[in-house]
Amino acid sequence: FSSTISDTLTLSTFHGCPPEEIEGITKHLIDEHDLDVIVKLNPTLLGYETVASIVNDELGYRDVSVKEQAFAEDLQFDRGIELIDELHAYATERGKRFGIKLTNTLVVDNEKQWMPEDTMYLSGPPLHVLASTLLDELNTALPGRLDIPGAAATEQPTGESEHSNTAAPCSEAERPPEGITEHPTGTTSVERPPEGEGARIMVSFSAGITKDNLCDAVATGVHPATVCSDLLKPGGYGRLAPMLKTLTTALREGGHDDLDSYKAARQADAQAAGFASSAARYVAHLRGEGAADYHLSANEKLPRAVDHELEMFGCVACNFCVTVCPNDAFFSIKSPQEHIEGRQQYLLFTDLCNECGNCMTFCPEDGDPAQIKPRLYANAELFAGRDGQGFLLGADGAIVDHRGDEESVTLVSELLADDAGLPLHAVTTPEGSA
């Protein structure tokens, strides 16, 4: 069997990563590891004024403080276009493919102090609108270069690319010279001859994908479309099934056997409606009649809450901590003893927990489940390096060390000893560690 896990790697750079580092890492991956490379871009490419206008004004998230300094420190649009072009050419010359992914999260000020740092990272509905807008902007600035429908280019000599967030639309009398296209957002692009379908820049997408917008997002031609934020809601990975069913139903009802024919039909519909691409039509919808679904008013409902302090044993047993954990670190055991309050008990595999806080976000009770519920450890070194309550398990699943009172040790031991106890079993390595 092939030992190659993947021939493509997506590079997700930190916010503010210098373009020369992005270039150097990408070239290293191509040359030294023989990989096709996709670089994940940031929504800051749109510029501070555009992003602030969309988030604060168009979508109504006025309490979100867009971090202006992050835009100055991040990759700028013109340099981004150059970098995409250069890396695409570099990969093509070496028989590899290059692509972009839209987008990383948006850096915002942490004014509410929900988390301890000075910054937060916005995703979800507003990011979907930003990433889709950036897709259309890049397709405009790189005509014929992106591997999405509606990217056909016309002949054009060389020229420069400029990007501004304040340029006004051209009137009929103010049209730029032939071959140079100026767009309402202020993007000036240089059209180039098409290079062939196989040579185009791959475009993948990861920004606020849900059951309701998956079909429209896929229709723009992005592939793959990655789901993240939606799976962090109650239901977890179970939310994928209805999402994919919606997509397959759309294909079936449209008489399509595959995604390619579906995208082609949606592109034809967009052109018939007067748009250059399905991406352009989708952005017009998102920032027009479809904006209500992404507005704060449609997304401000908070998770339900009860007036009760979360305790180690016993709770409302909503199961949210299990379904919203991206790492599957929580599990439940039906209470086997009458003296343990609650019908279900929830425990944490601390080795799998990265303390993202998502369980605390959705827990109806007041407290952090990842800190309050019994914290089980299989790794002795990790156990020794952490503070707070915890229970170190041996290879047989029994508690061999702990930080907690004797009553909690007794209750956790009873739970783990039950027939429906520990769902994972340790395997002892030749060195003797579990």
C-alpha positions in Angstrom: 0.0 0.0 0.0 1.0 3.6 -0.5 2.8 5.2 2.4 1.9 8.7 1.2 -0.8 10.1 3.4 -1.4 13.1 1.3 0.3 14.9 -1.6 -1.2 18.3 -0.7 -0.6 20.4 2.4 -2.6 23.5 3.5 -0.4 26.1 5.2 -2.2 28.1 7.8 0.1 31.0 8.7 -0.2 33.2 11.8 -1.9 36.5 11.6 0.8 39.0 10.6 3.1 36.4 9.1 5.5 38.3 6.7 5.0 37.5 3.0 8.6 36.5 2.7 8.1 33.8 5.3 4.9 32.5 3.5 6.9 32.4 0.3 9.9 30.6 1.9 7.7 28.0 3.7 5.7 27.3 0.5 8.8 26.9 -1.6 10.4 24.6 1.0 7.3 22.4 1.0 7.4 22.2 -2.8 11.1 21.6 -3.2 11.9 19.5 -0.1 8.7 17.6 0.4 7.4 17.4 -3.2 4.0 18.7 -2.1 1.2 20.7 -3.8 0.6 23.6 -1.4 -2.4 25.6 -0.5 -1.9 28.9 1.5 -4.7 30.0 3.8 -5.3 33.7 3.5 -6.7 36.3 5.9 -9.8 38.4 5.5 -7.7 41.4 6.3 -6.8 41.4 2.5 -10.0 43.3 2.0 -8.7 46.3 3.9 -9.8 47.8 7.1 -12.5 50.1 5.7 -14.2 47.3 3.8 -14.1 44.8 6.6 -15.3 47.3 9.2 -18.1 48.4 6.9 -19.3 44.8 6.3 -19.1 43.7 9.9 -20.2 46.8 11.8 -22.5 48.5 9.4 -24.0 46.0 6.9 -24.3 43.1 9.3 -24.9 45.1 12.5 -22.1 43.7 14.7 -21.4 47.1 16.1 -20.0 45.8 19.3 -17.3 43.9 17.4 -14.2 46.1 17.4 -12.3 45.3 14.2 -8.5 45.5 15.1 -7.1 48.1 12.7 -3.5 47.4 13.7 -3.9 43.8 12.4 -4.5 45.1 8.9 -1.3 47.1 8.9 0.7 44.1 10.1 -0.9 41.6 7.8 -0.4 40.8 4.1 -1.6 43.7 1.9 -3.8 43.1 -1.1 -1.4 44.1 -3.9 1.4 42.1 -2.4 -0.9 39.2 -1.9 -1.8 39.2 -5.6 1.9 39.3 -6.5 2.6 36.5 -4.0 -0.2 34.3 -5.3 1.0 34.9 -8.9 4.7 34.2 -8.0 4.0 31.0 -6.0 1.6 29.7 -8.6 4.3 30.1 -11.3 7.0 28.6 -9.0 4.8 25.5 -8.4 3.8 25.1 -12.1 7.4 25.2 -13.2 8.2 22.3 -10.9 5.2 20.2 -11.9 3.3 21.0 -8.7 0.0 22.8 -8.0 -0.6 25.9 -5.9 -3.8 27.1 -4.3 -5.4 29.4 -1.8 -7.8 28.8 1.1 -10.4 31.4 2.2 -10.1 32.3 5.0 -8.4 32.4 8.3 -10.3 34.0 11.2 -10.6 37.8 11.7 -8.6 39.4 14.5 -10.8 41.6 16.7 -10.4 43.3 20.0 -11.4 41.3 23.0 -13.4 44.1 24.7 -15.8 41.8 26.5 -12.9 39.8 28.1 -14.6 36.5 27.5 -11.1 35.1 27.0 -8.0 36.4 28.9 -6.1 37.7 25.8 -6.3 41.1 24.3 -7.6 39.7 20.9 -10.2 37.3 19.8 -10.7 35.6 16.5 -14.0 36.0 14.7 -15.6 33.2 12.6 -19.1 32.1 11.7 -21.7 34.1 9.8 -19.8 37.4 9.4 -16.7 35.6 8.3 -18.7 33.8 5.6 -19.6 37.1 4.1 -16.1 38.4 4.3 -14.5 35.3 2.8 -17.0 35.2 -0.1 -16.4 38.9 -0.8 -12.7 38.2 -0.8 -13.2 35.3 -3.3 -15.0 37.7 -5.7 -12.3 40.3 -5.2 -9.5 37.9 -6.0 -11.3 36.4 -8.9 -11.6 40.0 -10.2 -7.9 40.8 -9.6 -6.7 37.5 -11.1 -9.0 36.9 -14.1 -8.6 33.5 -15.6 -6.3 32.4 -12.9 -8.5 30.9 -10.2 -9.9 27.4 -10.7 -13.6 28.4 -10.3 -16.4 28.9 -12.8 -16.5 32.3 -14.5 -12.8 32.8 -14.4 -12.2 33.0 -18.1 -9.8 35.8 -19.1 -9.4 37.9 -22.3 -6.2 39.0 -24.0 -4.3 41.7 -22.2 -0.8 43.1 -22.2 1.1 43.5 -19.0 0.1 46.1 -16.4 0.0 47.0 -12.7 -2.5 46.0 -10.1 -3.9 48.5 -7.6 -6.3 48.0 -4.7 -8.2 50.6 -2.8 -11.3 50.5 -0.6 -12.4 54.0 -1.4 -12.5 54.1 -5.2 -15.9 55.0 -6.7 -17.4 53.0 -9.5 -16.6 54.1 -13.1 -19.2 55.7 -15.2 -19.6 54.8 -18.9 -17.5 57.8 -19.8 -14.8 57.0 -17.3 -14.1 53.4 -18.4 -10.4 52.4 -18.1 -8.4 51.4 -21.2 -9.2 48.2 -23.0 -7.9 45.2 -21.1 -7.8 47.0 -17.8 -10.8 46.4 -15.6 -11.8 48.6 -12.7 -14.5 47.3 -10.4 -16.9 49.0 -7.9 -14.8 47.9 -4.9 -11.8 49.7 -6.3 -9.9 46.7 -7.5 -7.9 47.3 -10.7 -6.9 44.1 -12.4 -4.9 43.1 -15.4 -6.4 40.4 -17.6 -4.2 37.6 -18.9 -4.6 34.9 -21.4 -6.1 31.7 -20.0 -3.5 29.1 -19.1 -5.5 26.0 -19.3 -7.8 24.4 -16.7 -5.1 22.3 -15.1 -2.8 25.2 -14.5 -5.3 27.3 -12.6 -5.0 28.2 -8.9 -6.9 25.9 -6.6 -9.4 27.6 -4.3 -10.7 25.9 -1.1 -13.0 27.6 1.4 -13.5 27.5 5.2 -15.7 30.3 6.6 -19.1 29.9 8.2 -20.3 26.9 6.1 -23.7 25.7 7.3 -26.5 23.5 6.0 -28.2 26.6 4.7 -25.3 28.0 2.6 -23.3 24.9 1.6 -25.0 24.6 -1.8 -24.4 28.2 -2.7 -20.8 28.1 -1.5 -20.0 25.0 -3.4 -21.7 26.5 -6.5 -19.1 29.2 -6.5 -16.6 26.5 -7.5 -14.5 26.3 -4.3 -13.3 22.8 -3.5 -13.2 21.5 -0.9 -15.5 23.5 1.3 -14.5 22.8 5.0 -17.0 22.9 7.9 -15.8 24.0 11.3 -17.7 26.5 13.4 -21.1 24.8 12.7 -19.8 21.6 14.1 -18.9 23.3 17.4 -22.6 23.8 18.1 -24.9 21.3 19.9 -25.1 18.2 17.8 -21.4 18.3 16.9 -20.4 16.1 14.0 -24.0 14.9 13.8 -24.7 18.2 12.0 -22.9 16.9 8.9 -25.5 14.4 7.9 -28.4 16.9 7.2 -25.9 19.3 5.6 -24.8 16.7 3.1 -28.3 15.5 2.6 -29.3 19.1 1.6 -26.5 19.2 -1.0 -27.4 15.8 -2.5 -31.0 16.8 -2.7 -30.2 20.0 -4.5 -28.1 18.0 -7.1 -30.8 15.4 -7.5 -33.6 17.9 -8.0 -31.5 19.8 -10.5 -30.9 16.6 -12.5 -27.2 16.5 -11.8 -25.1 13.4 -11.2 -22.0 15.3 -10.0 -20.8 18.6 -8.6 -19.1 19.7 -11.8 -22.4 19.7 -13.7 -24.1 21.4 -10.8 -21.5 24.2 -10.7 -21.7 24.6 -14.5 -25.5 25.0 -14.3 -25.2 27.5 -11.4 -22.6 29.5 -13.4 -24.9 29.6 -16.4 -27.7 30.9 -14.2 -25.4 33.6 -12.9 -24.4 34.7 -16.4 -28.1 34.8 -17.4 -28.7 37.1 -14.5 -26.0 39.4 -15.6 -23.1 38.3 -13.4 -19.7 37.4 -14.5 -19.5 34.5 -12.1 -21.5 32.5 -9.6 -19.2 33.9 -7.0 -20.2 37.5 -7.9 -23.8 36.6 -7.9 -23.5 34.9 -4.5 -21.7 37.9 -3.0 -24.4 40.3 -4.3 -27.0 38.0 -2.6 -25.1 37.9 0.7 -24.7 41.6 0.8 -28.1 42.3 -0.5 -31.4 40.5 0.0 -29.7 37.5 1.8 -27.8 39.6 4.3 -30.6 39.1 7.0 -29.4 35.6 7.6 -25.9 36.8 8.5 -27.0 39.9 10.4 -26.6 40.2 14.2 -30.3 40.1 14.6 -30.4 36.5 13.3 -27.5 35.3 15.3 -27.6 37.0 18.7 -29.6 34.4 20.6 -27.4 33.0 23.4 -27.2 29.4 24.5 -29.8 28.5 27.1 -28.8 29.0 30.8 -30.0 27.8 34.2 -29.3 29.6 37.5 -27.1 26.9 39.1 -23.4 26.5 39.8 -21.9 23.5 37.9 -20.6 20.8 40.2 -18.3 17.8 39.7 -21.2 15.3 40.0 -24.8 15.9 38.9 -26.0 18.5 36.4 -28.9 19.1 34.0 -27.5 16.3 31.7 -28.0 18.1 28.5 -25.1 16.3 26.9 -23.8 19.5 25.2 -20.3 19.1 26.6 -20.1 15.7 24.7 -21.4 16.9 21.4 -19.7 20.3 21.1 -16.2 19.1 22.0 -14.2 19.0 18.8 -11.7 16.6 20.3 -14.3 14.1 21.7 -12.7 14.6 25.1 -16.0 14.3 27.1 -17.9 11.1 27.7 -20.9 10.2 29.9 -21.7 7.3 32.2 -25.2 6.5 33.4 -25.2 6.9 37.2 -25.0 3.4 38.6 -25.4 4.3 42.2 -28.4 5.9 43.9 -26.1 8.1 46.0 -24.7 9.9 43.0 -26.9 12.8 42.0 -28.1 13.0 38.4 -29.0 10.4 35.8 -25.8 10.9 33.8 -22.2 11.7 34.9 -19.8 13.5 32.7 -16.0 12.9 32.7 -13.1 14.4 30.7 -10.2 12.7 29.0 -7.8 15.5 29.9 -5.2 14.2 27.5 -7.5 15.0 24.6 -8.7 18.5 25.9 -7.0 21.6 24.5 -9.1 23.9 26.8 -10.8 25.7 23.9 -13.7 26.7 26.1 -16.5 25.5 23.8 -18.0 23.3 26.4 -18.2 26.3 28.8 -19.9 28.4 26.1 -22.8 26.0 25.7 -23.1 24.6 29.2 -26.4 25.8 30.7 -24.9 25.9 34.2 -22.4 28.4 35.5 -18.9 27.0 35.3 -16.3 25.4 33.0 -17.0 21.7 32.5 -13.4 21.1 31.4 -12.2 22.2 34.8 -15.0 21.1 37.1 -16.0 17.7 35.9 -13.7 14.8 36.8 -10.4 15.1 34.8 -9.0 11.7 33.9 -5.3 11.3 32.8 -3.6 8.5 31.1 -0.3 10.3 30.8 1.6 10.5 34.1 3.8 13.3 33.0 0.8 15.4 31.9 -0.9 14.7 35.2 2.2 15.8 37.2 2.5 19.0 35.2 -1.1 20.2 35.7 -2.8 21.7 38.7 -6.3 21.2 40.1 -8.4 18.1 40.6 -7.4 15.0 38.5 -7.3 11.3 38.4 -4.4 9.3 36.9 -5.4 6.0 35.4 -3.3 2.9 35.2 -3.2 0.4 32.3 -6.2 -1.4 33.8 -8.3 1.7 34.0 -8.0 2.0 37.8 -7.0 5.2 39.6 -3.3 5.0 40.6 -2.9 8.6 41.7 -5.2 11.6 42.3 -5.6 15.2 43.3 -9.0 15.3 45.1 -10.9 14.4 48.2 -11.5 10.7 49.1 -15.2 11.0 48.3 -14.6 12.1 44.7 -12.0 9.3 44.3 -14.6 6.8 45.5 -17.3 8.1 43.2 -15.1 8.2 40.1 -13.8 4.7 40.9 -17.4 3.4 41.1 -18.3 5.0 37.8 -15.2 3.6 36.0 -15.8 0.1 37.4 -19.4 0.0 36.1 -20.2 -2.1 33.0 -20.8 1.1 31.1 -17.6 2.7 32.5 -14.4 3.8 30.8 -15.0 3.7 27.0 -11.3 3.6 26.2 -8.9 0.9 27.1 -5.2 1.4 27.7 -2.5 -0.5 25.8 0.8 -1.1 27.5 3.8 -0.4 25.3 7.0 -2.5 25.5 8.5 0.3 27.6 5.7 -0.3 30.1 3.9 3.0 29.8 0.2 3.2 29.1 
